[in-house]
Structure formats: structure tokens, C-alpha cells
């Protein structure tokens, strides 16, 4: 089998992509890799505590490697840190890098170009699949995931901290992708077929954080973050 790194966010798309990769047995996944915001010691963008990430990886039975990033890295910083990690990965005999992306063409192209620079190949097991079908497949397989972050302009505070089920899907606004593929929301998966045991946590405080909008310094983007507390 081809040796691979799996780019792991801790969310549902990563989980479903890994589910298919493990089932098809074409790639030997050597490690998961997750971006960590070093200012908060949490998963970048998702805001999930690092302790829960490690419990998640342990429940799946794969090692986890952290890509350590500053709070607001420039593209130059990000590319430099990522290239250094990919060079390490390649030196270990890994030839492929797997992602859970679905339909963001520019992001896929960016990933493939960066990988080509270091001699690795990208793998996208969910690419171009219908997101309505994907989220229902995810639920039907028995996976459980909770929304940890959502766009305040598109989704209210009440969506943060909720488990995704048919009821929640029926409440999503029409302009929100059911997989949140446009960044509308992010999730943390805590149980399902590839887990040896569930990841235990309790739902903590939900807070609103605001960020500068790219190319629009006078505007702010808001996101609700729900803290998950290990138990």
C-alpha cells in the first residue's frame, strides 16, 4: 500500500474521508496531521482543545502530528511551516497527502501545487460528491458530531454546541451548505465506526469572536465558538 499522511481537522468531512480511505485499503495512513493555534493551544479555526484532539486520535488508533501555527500566520509563514513539515514527512517515506475537501477548486489547486513542490501527491476521496448525500451518509453510518464553530452572520448562537442530526439539517438556512463546505460551520466528531470508544466531553460556554475581514479592514466577521471540555 502507498504510505500516506492524513490532514485531520477533527470534523465530519475529515472523518468520512478517513472512513473511506481505511475501508478501501489502498493507502497505509501513517499519521494524522492537525494545525494547532499556538496562542490558544487549540485546533486552528475549529477552536477545539488540543486534549480532545489527542483523545480523538487515540480513539481512532492513529498517531497525531501537530502543525504549530501562530495566531494569525501570513501566507508566507504558513507556506514555510507547511513546507518544512512536508519535507519531514517525505523523508519518512510518505508519498501521499489525503484531504477531506469536497468542492473548493482554488483550495484543491493550492494544495496540489504546494505538494508538487516537495514531491508529494494529493488525494481527495470526497471530491465533487454531493454534500447533501455526504452528510446523510455520515449520519447513517452512525457517526456523531457537534458544531463547535459557526458563522454568526449565517447561523445563530443556538447552532453552536448542537449535534448534527436530521432535525438540525432541517433548520439550516437555504444558503448554508449542509456540510459547511464554504466555512459556514465546523465540527468535532466524537463517535462512530472508526472509533474504538467515544470521546467524552461536556458542552461549555459559547462566545462570539470577531475578526478583520480580508480586503475590507473596516468590516468584521463574527464566529460563535462553543467550548468542549474534556471529562
N, CA, C and O of each residue as an XYZ file, in Angstrom:
924
protein
N       0.835     -1.212      0.000
C       0.000      0.000      0.000
C       0.867      1.259      0.000
O       2.004      1.255      0.470
N       0.298      2.327     -0.538
C       1.002      3.600     -0.564
C       0.966      4.236      0.823
O      -0.065      4.225      1.495
N       2.105      4.789      1.244
C       2.181      5.401      2.563
C       1.664      6.839      2.510
O       2.030      7.615      1.626
N       0.802      7.179      3.480
C       0.111      8.461      3.404
C       0.040      9.176      4.748
O       0.062      8.565      5.817
N      -0.047     10.498      4.642
C      -0.373     11.399      5.745
C      -1.825     11.799      5.564
O      -2.267     12.042      4.441
N      -2.578     11.871      6.670
C      -3.968     12.323      6.578
C      -4.099     13.674      7.258
O      -3.799     13.813      8.444
N      -4.552     14.680      6.495
C      -4.757     16.024      7.025
C      -6.069     16.058      7.802
O      -7.151     16.018      7.216
N      -5.965     16.130      9.106
C      -7.083     15.878     10.012
C      -7.524     17.165     10.701
O      -6.728     17.823     11.373
N      -8.799     17.520     10.531
C      -9.347     18.701     11.201
C     -10.087     18.326     12.472
O     -10.340     19.185     13.316
N     -10.434     17.061     12.619
C     -11.254     16.614     13.734
C     -12.736     16.636     13.428
O     -13.549     16.194     14.240
N     -13.103     17.162     12.234
C     -14.505     17.318     11.870
C     -15.050     16.210     10.993
O     -14.373     15.224     10.703
N     -16.295     16.400     10.578
C     -17.028     15.342      9.885
C     -16.481     15.018      8.496
O     -16.462     13.847      8.118
N     -16.039     16.002      7.728
C     -15.526     15.706      6.385
C     -14.232     14.900      6.469
O     -14.036     13.949      5.712
N     -13.355     15.284      7.389
C     -12.139     14.507      7.613
C     -12.487     13.072      7.996
O     -11.891     12.119      7.493
N     -13.454     12.934      8.886
C     -13.826     11.615      9.384
C     -14.379     10.734      8.274
O     -14.000      9.569      8.155
N     -15.272     11.285      7.463
C     -15.854     10.479      6.394
C     -14.801     10.122      5.343
O     -14.803      9.012      4.811
N     -13.907     11.060      5.047
C     -12.822     10.767      4.104
C     -11.929      9.660      4.652
O     -11.557      8.746      3.916
N     -11.578      9.730      5.937
C     -10.746      8.697      6.549
C     -11.476      7.361      6.577
O     -10.865      6.314      6.363
N     -12.768      7.390      6.837
C     -13.590      6.167      6.815
C     -13.423      5.433      5.491
O     -13.197      4.223      5.467
N     -13.536      6.172      4.388
C     -13.431      5.550      3.062
C     -11.997      5.097      2.763
O     -11.791      4.040      2.167
N     -11.027      5.883      3.170
C      -9.630      5.520      2.939
C      -9.290      4.210      3.657
O      -8.657      3.328      3.076
N      -9.706      4.086      4.906
C      -9.424      2.867      5.672
C     -10.174      1.672      5.099
O      -9.649      0.559      5.077
N     -11.393      1.899      4.638
C     -12.206      0.818      4.077
C     -11.632      0.305      2.764
O     -11.648     -0.900      2.510
N     -11.125      1.207      1.927
C     -10.638      0.817      0.596
C      -9.265      0.172      0.638
O      -8.908     -0.572     -0.275
N      -8.484      0.443      1.686
C      -7.190     -0.207      1.911
C      -6.206     -0.041      0.755
O      -5.472     -0.969      0.414
N      -6.199      1.149      0.156
C      -5.198      1.453     -0.871
C      -4.037      2.263     -0.294
O      -2.960      2.336     -0.885
N      -4.279      2.870      0.874
C      -3.269      3.715      1.493
C      -3.039      3.270      2.936
O      -3.976      2.944      3.664
N      -1.781      3.268      3.320
C      -1.394      2.984      4.701
C      -1.218      4.331      5.404
O      -0.202      5.005      5.232
N      -2.216      4.711      6.193
C      -2.179      6.015      6.868
C      -1.227      5.924      8.047
O      -1.508      5.250      9.038
N      -0.100      6.607      7.931
C       0.934      6.558      8.963
C       0.642      7.498     10.129
O       0.981      7.203     11.275
N       0.012      8.628      9.829
C      -0.240      9.606     10.882
C      -1.328     10.579     10.449
O      -1.531     10.816      9.258
N      -2.016     11.130     11.422
C      -2.883     12.275     11.204
C      -2.049     13.532     11.417
O      -1.069     13.509     12.162
N      -2.431     14.629     10.768
C      -1.765     15.907     10.997
C      -2.815     17.000     11.154
O      -3.730     17.119     10.338
N      -2.675     17.794     12.206
C      -3.653     18.838     12.507
C      -2.941     20.155     12.790
O      -1.917     20.183     13.473
N      -3.492     21.250     12.258
C      -2.953     22.583     12.530
C      -3.393     23.040     13.915
O      -4.575     22.971     14.254
N      -2.436     23.508     14.712
C      -2.707     23.971     16.069
C      -2.373     25.451     16.187
O      -1.278     25.883     15.825
N      -3.330     26.224     16.698
C      -3.109     27.631     17.007
C      -2.349     27.693     18.324
O      -2.912     27.404     19.379
N      -1.077     28.066     18.271
C      -0.234     28.021     19.472
C      -0.607     29.082     20.503
O      -0.255     28.952     21.675
N      -1.314     30.129     20.084
C      -1.724     31.168     21.032
C      -2.778     30.644     22.004
O      -2.838     31.067     23.158
N      -3.620     29.704     21.516
C      -4.695     29.171     22.352
C      -4.546     27.675     22.636
O      -5.289     27.117     23.444
N      -3.589     27.028     21.973
C      -3.386     25.585     22.121
C      -4.643     24.812     21.717
O      -5.061     23.865     22.383
N      -5.220     25.247     20.618
C      -6.442     24.629     20.109
C      -6.327     24.397     18.606
O      -5.454     24.963     17.947
N      -7.223     23.553     18.066
C      -7.244     23.297     16.631
C      -7.539     24.606     15.896
O      -8.497     25.304     16.228
N      -6.725     24.932     14.908
C      -6.918     26.157     14.129
C      -8.321     26.193     13.524
O      -8.815     25.172     13.045
N      -8.947     27.332     13.542
C     -10.286     27.587     13.018
C     -11.389     26.925     13.841
O     -12.403     27.563     14.124
N     -11.218     25.675     14.227
C     -12.282     24.964     14.936
C     -12.355     25.353     16.413
O     -13.433     25.334     17.007
N     -11.215     25.706     17.004
C     -11.203     26.122     18.398
C     -11.343     25.001     19.410
O     -11.653     25.257     20.574
N     -11.121     23.761     18.990
C     -11.250     22.618     19.899
C      -9.950     22.431     20.677
O      -8.859     22.544     20.119
N     -10.081     22.145     21.969
C      -8.909     21.962     22.821
C      -8.031     20.814     22.314
O      -8.521     19.795     21.827
N      -6.720     21.014     22.447
C      -5.770     20.010     21.967
C      -5.939     18.674     22.685
O      -5.702     17.617     22.099
N      -6.346     18.719     23.952
C      -6.548     17.475     24.693
C      -7.590     16.585     24.018
O      -7.426     15.367     23.949
N      -8.659     17.201     23.522
C      -9.706     16.429     22.854
C      -9.230     15.892     21.510
O      -9.615     14.793     21.111
N      -8.397     16.654     20.811
C      -7.803     16.164     19.565
C      -7.009     14.883     19.821
O      -7.130     13.916     19.068
N      -6.208     14.874     20.869
C      -5.388     13.706     21.159
C      -6.246     12.523     21.622
O      -5.934     11.374     21.309
N      -7.313     12.795     22.357
C      -8.225     11.715     22.733
C      -8.921     11.144     21.504
O      -9.141      9.936     21.412
N      -9.261     12.001     20.577
C      -9.887     11.584     19.327
C      -8.958     10.672     18.529
O      -9.372      9.608     18.067
N      -7.704     11.090     18.370
C      -6.734     10.290     17.626
C      -6.506      8.944     18.312
O      -6.381      7.919     17.643
N      -6.451      8.947     19.640
C      -6.276      7.702     20.389
C      -7.458      6.772     20.176
O      -7.279      5.563     20.028
N      -8.675      7.331     20.157
C      -9.874      6.519     19.943
C      -9.896      5.910     18.543
O     -10.423      4.816     18.342
N      -9.321      6.624     17.583
C      -9.236      6.111     16.214
C      -8.095      5.108     16.073
O      -8.164      4.180     15.268
N      -7.047      5.307     16.867
C      -5.915      4.392     16.837
C      -4.810      4.798     15.887
O      -4.076      3.950     15.380
N      -4.687      6.106     15.642
C      -3.624      6.612     14.776
C      -2.826      7.688     15.509
O      -3.389      8.434     16.311
N      -1.520      7.775     15.244
C      -0.723      8.853     15.851
C      -1.142     10.200     15.279
O      -1.683     10.281     14.176
N      -0.885     11.254     16.047
C      -1.232     12.604     15.608
C       0.021     13.461     15.591
O       0.844     13.400     16.504
N       0.157     14.260     14.539
C       1.274     15.188     14.413
C       0.712     16.594     14.356
O      -0.255     16.851     13.638
N       1.310     17.505     15.106
C       0.807     18.873     15.188
C       1.601     19.798     14.272
O       2.831     19.811     14.292
N       0.871     20.572     13.468
C       1.468     21.641     12.674
C       1.256     22.925     13.460
O       0.146     23.457     13.497
N       2.309     23.423     14.086
C       2.201     24.535     15.017
C       2.223     25.869     14.275
O       3.181     26.185     13.570
N       1.149     26.650     14.445
C       0.998     27.916     13.743
C       0.761     29.051     14.724
O       0.117     28.843     15.753
N       1.268     30.259     14.430
C       0.932     31.421     15.262
C      -0.536     31.776     15.092
O      -1.227     31.212     14.245
N      -1.005     32.714     15.905
C      -2.440     33.035     15.899
C      -2.933     33.509     14.534
O      -3.988     33.072     14.075
N      -2.196     34.381     13.893
C      -2.612     34.899     12.581
C      -1.432     34.826     11.611
O      -0.815     35.848     11.312
N      -1.114     33.624     11.117
C       0.050     33.493     10.238
C      -0.185     34.131      8.873
O      -1.285     34.056      8.325
N       0.852     34.756      8.334
C       0.774     35.223      6.954
C       0.856     34.010      6.037
O       1.223     32.918      6.473
N       0.515     34.203      4.772
C       0.619     33.089      3.825
C       2.062     32.635      3.701
O       2.333     31.446      3.537
N       3.001     33.597      3.781
C       4.415     33.240      3.695
C       4.818     32.365      4.882
O       5.521     31.369      4.715
N       4.368     32.743      6.077
C       4.675     31.941      7.267
C       4.056     30.550      7.156
O       4.706     29.541      7.429
N       2.792     30.518      6.751
C       2.101     29.233      6.640
C       2.798     28.310      5.648
O       3.037     27.138      5.938
N       3.122     28.849      4.472
C       3.780     28.039      3.448
C       5.140     27.529      3.927
O       5.513     26.388      3.652
N       5.874     28.373      4.640
C       7.189     27.960      5.136
C       7.077     26.839      6.168
O       7.814     25.855      6.109
N       6.149     26.996      7.112
C       5.965     25.980      8.146
C       5.464     24.671      7.538
O       5.925     23.587      7.895
N       4.508     24.794      6.610
C       3.965     23.596      5.977
C       5.019     22.880      5.138
O       5.103     21.652      5.167
N       5.828     23.639      4.386
C       6.857     23.004      3.561
C       7.859     22.250      4.429
O       8.288     21.152      4.074
N       8.228     22.829      5.553
C       9.152     22.155      6.461
C       8.574     20.832      6.950
O       9.277     19.823      7.006
N       7.280     20.843      7.306
C       6.628     19.614      7.754
C       6.549     18.587      6.633
O       6.775     17.399      6.863
N       6.229     19.035      5.419
C       6.116     18.099      4.298
C       7.466     17.488      3.941
O       7.528     16.332      3.522
N       8.538     18.241      4.099
C       9.867     17.685      3.857
C      10.177     16.587      4.875
O      10.766     15.563      4.530
N       9.777     16.805      6.132
C       9.957     15.771      7.153
C       9.146     14.522      6.798
O       9.629     13.395      6.910
N       7.914     14.751      6.372
C       7.019     13.643      6.018
C       7.607     12.827      4.868
O       7.621     11.596      4.904
N       8.087     13.529      3.858
C       8.652     12.847      2.693
C       9.878     12.026      3.087
O      10.076     10.922      2.581
N      10.692     12.560      3.982
C      11.900     11.854      4.427
C      11.567     10.558      5.152
O      12.404      9.660      5.247
N      10.342     10.463      5.664
C       9.907      9.252      6.362
C       9.318      8.214      5.413
O       8.881      7.151      5.854
N       9.301      8.511      4.115
C       8.805      7.548      3.129
C       7.358      7.728      2.746
O       6.811      6.928      1.987
N       6.728      8.773      3.261
C       5.337      9.049      2.906
C       5.281      9.718      1.534
O       6.055     10.630      1.244
N       4.357      9.252      0.698
C       4.287      9.726     -0.686
C       2.992     10.455     -1.015
O       2.922     11.154     -2.026
N       1.958     10.306     -0.175
C       0.650     10.892     -0.467
C       0.102     11.642      0.751
O       0.349     11.272      1.899
N      -0.653     12.711      0.458
C      -1.272     13.538      1.490
C      -2.774     13.593      1.222
O      -3.202     14.026      0.152
N      -3.574     13.153      2.195
C      -5.016     12.975      1.992
C      -5.800     14.109      2.658
O      -5.489     14.527      3.773
N      -6.837     14.604      1.939
C      -7.654     15.721      2.414
C      -9.141     15.366      2.334
O      -9.540     14.492      1.566
N      -9.950     16.057      3.137
C     -11.394     15.861      3.117
C     -12.138     16.905      2.322
O     -13.353     17.031      2.471
N     -11.445     17.671      1.468
C     -12.089     18.717      0.670
C     -13.132     18.113     -0.267
O     -13.019     16.969     -0.705
N     -14.171     18.941     -0.563
C     -15.270     18.448     -1.385
C     -15.374     19.190     -2.720
O     -15.398     18.557     -3.775
N     -15.438     20.539     -2.685
C     -15.621     21.214     -3.978
C     -14.948     22.576     -4.112
O     -15.267     23.302     -5.054
N     -14.051     22.955     -3.237
C     -13.380     24.249     -3.365
C     -12.169     24.120     -4.294
O     -11.085     23.718     -3.871
N     -12.375     24.467     -5.563
C     -11.371     24.259     -6.606
C     -10.060     24.980     -6.311
O      -8.983     24.403     -6.466
N     -10.148     26.249     -5.885
C      -8.925     27.024     -5.662
C      -8.108     26.440     -4.517
O      -6.877     26.454     -4.560
N      -8.787     25.924     -3.491
C      -8.080     25.319     -2.362
C      -7.397     24.020     -2.784
O      -6.259     23.752     -2.397
N      -8.092     23.229     -3.568
C      -7.507     21.977     -4.063
C      -6.275     22.258     -4.916
O      -5.252     21.586     -4.786
N      -6.383     23.265     -5.796
C      -5.250     23.623     -6.644
C      -4.066     24.101     -5.809
O      -2.919     23.743     -6.075
N      -4.356     24.906     -4.805
C      -3.295     25.401     -3.906
C      -2.592     24.226     -3.224
O      -1.363     24.180     -3.182
N      -3.359     23.287     -2.696
C      -2.770     22.139     -2.006
C      -1.896     21.330     -2.970
O      -0.770     20.962     -2.635
N      -2.412     21.063     -4.147
C      -1.673     20.235     -5.105
C      -0.380     20.920     -5.542
O       0.644     20.258     -5.713
N      -0.419     22.228     -5.722
C       0.788     22.955     -6.128
C       1.847     22.906     -5.040
O       3.024     22.692     -5.330
N       1.438     23.102     -3.783
C       2.392     23.058     -2.668
C       2.974     21.652     -2.506
O       4.165     21.496     -2.237
N       2.144     20.648     -2.668
C       2.624     19.271     -2.540
C       3.599     18.918     -3.658
O       4.607     18.248     -3.431
N       3.285     19.378     -4.867
C       4.153     19.086     -6.014
C       5.552     19.653     -5.802
O       6.539     19.073     -6.254
N       5.631     20.777     -5.119
C       6.928     21.409     -4.867
C       7.852     20.529     -4.032
O       9.074     20.626     -4.144
N       7.268     19.666     -3.192
C       8.087     18.787     -2.347
C       8.004     17.322     -2.794
O       8.542     16.439     -2.127
N       7.333     17.065     -3.919
C       7.308     15.717     -4.474
C       6.283     14.786     -3.863
O       6.468     13.569     -3.880
N       5.187     15.343     -3.316
C       4.095     14.529     -2.775
C       2.860     14.664     -3.659
O       2.747     15.605     -4.444
N       1.933     13.712     -3.524
C       0.699     13.728     -4.306
C      -0.505     13.869     -3.377
O      -0.538     13.280     -2.296
N      -1.496     14.658     -3.810
C      -2.706     14.854     -3.032
C      -3.766     13.825     -3.369
O      -3.879     13.383     -4.513
N      -4.542     13.448     -2.366
C      -5.647     12.500     -2.527
C      -6.890     13.132     -1.916
O      -6.842     13.638     -0.795
N      -8.018     13.106     -2.657
C      -9.245     13.778     -2.239
C     -10.424     12.807     -2.377
O     -11.135     12.856     -3.382
N     -10.646     11.938     -1.406
C     -11.648     10.874     -1.546
C     -13.099     11.353     -1.622
O     -13.957     10.607     -2.095
N     -13.397     12.565     -1.174
C     -14.779     13.062     -1.215
C     -15.018     14.044     -2.356
O     -16.105     14.610     -2.468
N     -14.028     14.247     -3.190
C     -14.064     15.323     -4.169
C     -15.269     15.226     -5.095
O     -15.524     14.181     -5.694
N     -16.010     16.338     -5.205
C     -17.150     16.543     -6.100
C     -18.382     15.715     -5.737
O     -19.323     15.626     -6.526
N     -18.381     15.113     -4.552
C     -19.581     14.404     -4.121
C     -20.639     15.406     -3.641
O     -20.303     16.486     -3.156
N     -21.894     15.045     -3.779
C     -22.996     15.897     -3.351
C     -22.999     16.016     -1.827
O     -22.993     15.006     -1.124
N     -23.008     17.252     -1.318
C     -22.876     17.436      0.130
C     -24.117     16.987      0.900
O     -24.011     16.595      2.063
N     -25.288     17.039      0.270
C     -26.493     16.520      0.941
C     -26.377     15.012      1.130
O     -26.756     14.476      2.171
N     -25.853     14.338      0.119
C     -25.666     12.890      0.237
C     -24.583     12.565      1.262
O     -24.713     11.604      2.020
N     -23.516     13.364      1.289
C     -22.411     13.106      2.211
C     -22.846     13.202      3.666
O     -22.511     12.333      4.470
N     -23.595     14.259      4.014
C     -23.973     14.432      5.418
C     -24.941     13.342      5.854
O     -24.914     12.911      7.006
N     -25.789     12.898      4.949
C     -26.710     11.816      5.315
C     -25.983     10.475      5.394
O     -26.322      9.637      6.230
N     -25.005     10.268      4.546
C     -24.178      9.064      4.662
C     -23.453      9.058      6.003
O     -23.385      8.031      6.679
N     -22.921     10.195      6.376
C     -22.212     10.347      7.643
C     -23.115      9.956      8.813
O     -22.709      9.189      9.686
N     -24.334     10.482      8.829
C     -25.279     10.183      9.904
C     -25.710      8.719      9.859
O     -25.766      8.054     10.894
N     -26.011      8.218      8.664
C     -26.478      6.831      8.519
C     -25.422      5.817      8.937
O     -25.761      4.732      9.409
N     -24.150      6.156      8.771
C     -23.071      5.256      9.186
C     -22.950      5.179     10.713
O     -22.296      4.282     11.244
N     -23.579      6.117     11.406
C     -23.546      6.111     12.865
C     -22.558      7.076     13.485
O     -22.286      6.995     14.683
N     -22.010      7.996     12.687
C     -21.088      8.990     13.242
C     -21.863     10.077     13.985
O     -23.002     10.398     13.645
N     -21.214     10.632     15.005
C     -21.818     11.696     15.798
C     -20.849     12.869     15.861
O     -19.666     12.703     16.155
N     -21.371     14.048     15.580
C     -20.519     15.231     15.547
C     -21.263     16.435     16.110
O     -22.485     16.537     15.996
N     -20.511     17.339     16.715
C     -21.090     18.524     17.332
C     -20.516     19.768     16.671
O     -19.326     19.813     16.358
N     -21.355     20.779     16.458
C     -20.894     22.035     15.876
C     -20.115     22.819     16.929
O     -20.635     23.126     18.002
N     -18.858     23.140     16.606
C     -18.002     23.853     17.558
C     -17.768     25.308     17.162
O     -17.309     26.112     17.974
N     -18.085     25.642     15.917
C     -17.844     26.994     15.424
C     -18.816     27.262     14.286
O     -19.015     26.401     13.430
N     -19.430     28.451     14.265
C     -20.325     28.771     13.155
C     -20.305     30.266     12.862
O     -20.079     31.088     13.750
N     -20.545     30.597     11.602
C     -20.552     31.970     11.115
C     -21.750     32.704     11.713
O     -22.896     32.303     11.508
N     -21.483     33.771     12.449
C     -22.548     34.487     13.145
C     -23.528     35.163     12.193
O     -24.680     35.398     12.560
N     -23.088     35.479     10.973
C     -23.971     36.133     10.018
C     -24.942     35.150      9.377
O     -25.996     35.551      8.884
N     -24.598     33.880      9.381
C     -25.426     32.874      8.710
C     -26.173     31.977      9.679
O     -27.271     31.508      9.382
N     -25.573     31.738     10.843
C     -26.160     30.829     11.820
C     -26.154     31.486     13.198
O     -25.174     32.133     13.568
N     -27.208     31.332     13.939
C     -27.305     31.942     15.255
C     -26.516     31.189     16.306
O     -26.031     30.083     16.067
N     -26.394     31.804     17.476
C     -25.683     31.215     18.595
C     -26.227     29.834     18.952
O     -25.482     28.978     19.429
N     -27.517     29.614     18.725
C     -28.146     28.363     19.146
C     -27.658     27.150     18.356
O     -27.912     26.016     18.762
N     -26.964     27.363     17.236
C     -26.429     26.231     16.481
C     -25.136     25.704     17.104
O     -24.828     24.519     16.975
N     -24.390     26.560     17.768
C     -23.124     26.147     18.380
C     -23.398     25.184     19.535
O     -24.249     25.441     20.386
N     -22.666     24.081     19.550
C     -22.822     23.096     20.616
C     -23.869     22.034     20.348
O     -24.101     21.166     21.190
N     -24.505     22.091     19.183
C     -25.542     21.101     18.858
C     -24.972     19.951     18.038
O     -24.071     20.137     17.220
N     -25.511     18.763     18.273
C     -25.149     17.593     17.480
C     -25.892     17.658     16.149
O     -27.071     18.010     16.107
N     -25.201     17.316     15.065
C     -25.838     17.341     13.745
C     -26.698     16.096     13.577
O     -26.205     14.969     13.624
N     -27.985     16.321     13.382
C     -28.927     15.251     13.113
C     -29.939     15.757     12.083
O     -29.806     16.873     11.581
N     -30.941     14.946     11.769
C     -31.917     15.346     10.756
C     -32.654     16.619     11.156
O     -32.968     17.446     10.300
N     -32.931     16.785     12.444
C     -33.627     17.984     12.907
C     -32.788     19.226     12.638
O     -33.297     20.227     12.134
N     -31.507     19.162     12.973
C     -30.644     20.323     12.739
C     -30.524     20.614     11.247
O     -30.560     21.776     10.842
N     -30.383     19.587     10.435
C     -30.268     19.804      8.989
C     -31.502     20.515      8.438
O     -31.395     21.343      7.533
N     -32.664     20.191      8.982
C     -33.903     20.818      8.509
C     -33.975     22.293      8.892
O     -34.742     23.051      8.300
N     -33.174     22.705      9.886
C     -33.192     24.086     10.348
C     -32.139     24.964      9.666
O     -32.152     26.183      9.837
N     -31.236     24.367      8.903
C     -30.194     25.162      8.247
C     -30.796     26.090      7.197
O     -31.638     25.651      6.414
N     -30.396     27.347      7.156
C     -30.857     28.247      6.092
C     -30.467     27.710      4.715
O     -29.490     26.974      4.578
N     -31.234     28.085      3.712
C     -31.003     27.578      2.355
C     -29.611     27.907      1.844
O     -29.040     27.134      1.075
N     -29.050     29.053      2.260
C     -27.750     29.460      1.738
C     -26.580     28.774      2.437
O     -25.428     29.004      2.067
N     -26.846     27.942      3.434
C     -25.794     27.244      4.159
C     -25.626     25.830      3.604
O     -26.581     25.055      3.563
N     -24.410     25.504      3.181
C     -24.128     24.160      2.674
C     -24.294     23.154      3.814
O     -23.837     23.415      4.927
N     -24.943     22.002      3.559
C     -25.183     21.035      4.644
C     -23.914     20.443      5.240
O     -23.949     19.892      6.340
N     -22.787     20.548      4.526
C     -21.508     20.120      5.080
C     -20.662     21.307      5.544
O     -19.532     21.128      5.999
N     -21.211     22.522      5.427
C     -20.444     23.703      5.822
C     -19.184     23.877      4.999
O     -18.184     24.397      5.494
N     -19.224     23.443      3.737
C     -18.022     23.427      2.912
C     -17.511     24.816      2.585
O     -16.349     24.970      2.207
N     -18.357     25.835      2.723
C     -17.921     27.214      2.478
C     -17.487     27.916      3.763
O     -17.353     29.140      3.795
N     -17.268     27.136      4.818
C     -16.822     27.704      6.082
C     -17.940     28.181      6.981
O     -17.692     28.907      7.944
N     -19.200     27.777      6.678
C     -20.331     28.231      7.492
C     -20.272     27.688      8.922
O     -20.688     28.361      9.865
N     -19.757     26.473      9.074
C     -19.611     25.901     10.415
C     -18.530     24.825     10.392
O     -18.177     24.289      9.341
N     -18.013     24.524     11.598
C     -17.010     23.473     11.764
C     -17.457     22.551     12.894
O     -18.231     22.949     13.765
N     -16.959     21.312     12.870
C     -17.469     20.310     13.807
C     -16.350     19.514     14.475
O     -15.189     19.560     14.069
N     -16.746     18.787     15.509
C     -15.859     17.839     16.194
C     -16.595     16.507     16.277
O     -17.686     16.425     16.841
N     -15.987     15.460     15.710
C     -16.601     14.130     15.705
C     -16.163     13.387     16.955
O     -14.978     13.365     17.286
N     -17.117     12.778     17.652
C     -16.787     12.137     18.920
C     -17.151     10.656     18.996
O     -16.884     10.009     20.008
N     -17.759     10.108     17.936
C     -18.085      8.678     17.961
C     -18.415      8.221     16.547
O     -18.756      9.027     15.680
N     -18.306      6.908     16.329
C     -18.628      6.344     15.032
C     -17.828      5.094     14.736
O     -17.037      4.654     15.570
N     -18.021      4.509     13.549
C     -17.428      3.216     13.206
C     -15.911      3.119     13.323
O     -15.404      2.050     13.664
N     -15.163      4.194     13.055
C     -13.696      4.083     13.135
C     -13.176      4.391     14.537
O     -11.965      4.386     14.758
N     -14.072      4.659     15.486
C     -13.683      4.949     16.863
C     -13.753      3.675     17.706
O     -14.738      2.939     17.654
N     -12.705      3.427     18.478
C     -12.719      2.293     19.402
C     -13.636      2.566     20.579
O     -14.235      1.647     21.137
N     -13.745      3.853     20.959
C     -14.647      4.273     22.019
C     -14.988      5.743     21.794
O     -14.233      6.456     21.134
N     -16.120      6.204     22.335
C     -16.481      7.619     22.163
C     -15.492      8.526     22.887
O     -14.841      8.117     23.849
N     -15.390      9.769     22.407
C     -14.614     10.803     23.091
C     -15.567     11.542     24.029
O     -16.585     12.076     23.589
N     -15.238     11.571     25.308
C     -16.127     12.173     26.307
C     -15.825     13.659     26.484
O     -14.665     14.067     26.532
N     -16.872     14.451     26.578
C     -16.732     15.890     26.802
C     -18.058     16.428     27.323
O     -19.087     15.755     27.254
N     -18.018     17.630     27.837
C     -19.248     18.354     28.149
C     -19.217     19.682     27.417
O     -18.150     20.239     27.161
N     -20.395     20.183     27.084
C     -20.500     21.439     26.345
C     -20.337     22.605     27.307
O     -21.044     22.711     28.308
N     -19.390     23.476     26.982
C     -19.121     24.628     27.826
C     -19.718     25.905     27.269
O     -20.771     25.893     26.632
N     -19.032     26.998     27.517
C     -19.511     28.330     27.142
C     -19.423     28.562     25.641
O     -18.507     28.068     24.983
N     -20.371     29.310     25.104
C     -20.320     29.768     23.715
C     -19.992     31.258     23.707
O     -20.640     32.047     24.394
N     -18.989     31.632     22.932
C     -18.577     33.035     22.864
C     -18.538     33.498     21.408
O     -18.424     32.690     20.486
N     -18.635     34.795     21.224
C     -18.538     35.395     19.895
C     -17.166     36.026     19.738
O     -16.744     36.824     20.575
N     -16.466     35.666     18.662
C     -15.189     36.296     18.340
C     -15.313     37.000     16.995
O     -15.936     36.488     16.064
N     -14.709     38.187     16.908
C     -14.751     38.955     15.670
C     -13.351     39.095     15.085
O     -12.365     39.236     15.808
N     -13.291     39.051     13.753
C     -12.015     39.106     13.047
C     -12.107     40.139     11.926
O     -13.187     40.428     11.411
N     -10.952     40.684     11.563
C     -10.908     41.575     10.410
C     -11.256     40.796      9.154
O     -10.799     39.669      8.961
N     -12.074     41.412      8.295
C     -12.451     40.784      7.038
C     -11.364     41.045      5.997
O     -11.004     42.201      5.777
N     -10.829     40.003      5.349
C      -9.789     40.212      4.324
C     -10.247     41.203      3.250
O     -11.372     41.130      2.756
N      -9.358     42.120      2.905
C      -9.608     43.132      1.874
C     -10.674     44.156      2.269
O     -11.008     45.033      1.472
N     -11.212     44.057      3.489
C     -12.202     45.032      3.965
C     -11.894     45.374      5.423
O     -12.592     44.907      6.323
N     -10.865     46.178      5.669
C     -10.407     46.445      7.044
C     -11.455     47.093      7.930
O     -11.352     47.014      9.154
N     -12.472     47.739      7.341
C     -13.498     48.409      8.131
C     -14.621     47.457      8.555
O     -15.503     47.838      9.324
N     -14.586     46.224      8.054
C     -15.635     45.261      8.366
C     -15.093     44.134      9.245
O     -13.915     43.781      9.183
N     -15.985     43.584     10.061
C     -15.630     42.481     10.931
C     -16.460     41.244     10.572
O     -17.617     41.347     10.164
N     -15.832     40.071     10.735
C     -16.542     38.804     10.584
C     -16.656     38.168     11.963
O     -15.677     38.102     12.707
N     -17.849     37.702     12.300
C     -18.062     37.118     13.618
C     -18.306     35.626     13.555
O     -18.964     35.132     12.640
N     -17.768     34.902     14.544
C     -17.982     33.463     14.642
C     -18.296     33.094     16.087
O     -17.646     33.560     17.022
N     -19.302     32.251     16.243
C     -19.597     31.696     17.566
C     -18.748     30.443     17.784
O     -18.716     29.548     16.939
N     -18.064     30.392     18.923
C     -17.268     29.219     19.289
C     -17.863     28.596     20.546
O     -18.083     29.278     21.548
N     -18.118     27.297     20.480
C     -18.597     26.565     21.643
C     -17.441     25.744     22.224
O     -16.859     24.909     21.531
N     -17.119     25.980     23.473
C     -16.017     25.277     24.115
C     -16.464     23.866     24.511
O     -17.498     23.692     25.157
N     -15.678     22.869     24.119
C     -15.907     21.494     24.550
C     -14.885     21.185     25.627
O     -13.686     21.383     25.429
N     -15.353     20.703     26.760
C     -14.496     20.483     27.912
C     -14.295     18.989     28.141
O     -15.274     18.264     28.321
N     -13.055     18.512     28.140
C     -12.808     17.073     28.379
C     -13.337     16.651     29.745
O     -13.247     17.406     30.713
N     -13.889     15.439     29.818
C     -14.354     14.885     31.102
C     -13.772     13.489     31.312
O     -14.043     12.854     32.331
